[in-house]
Amino acid sequence: MKSPDMNQQLPQYRSYDLGLASALVHVGFSLLELDRGNGKKVEFIFTKTPELEEAVKRFWSGELSVDAQGYFEAIRSVKNRIYSSE
């Protein structure tokens, strides 16, 4: 039996939106990496799954509920990641 190709790229979900990225991190999705390829903007990269796509839809429709303190901590965590990897 063949082992899966470790170099095979997983589908990615990408966004420049800090609020969305922070909400996704807060509800349990892993931020894979940051892409600084577009000048000063940072693109947030997640593994694309049906669950993540549903969370994104719920975020934009205002149906994704998170606790305020946890969301604030997620924003701070994502910002720390942005500035610590410059």
Secondary structure, DSSP 8 states (H G I E B T S, - for coil): -----TT----EEEE--HHHHHHHHHTT--EEEEEEEETTEEEEEEE--HHHHHHHHHHHHT-----HHHHHHHHHHHHHHHHHT-
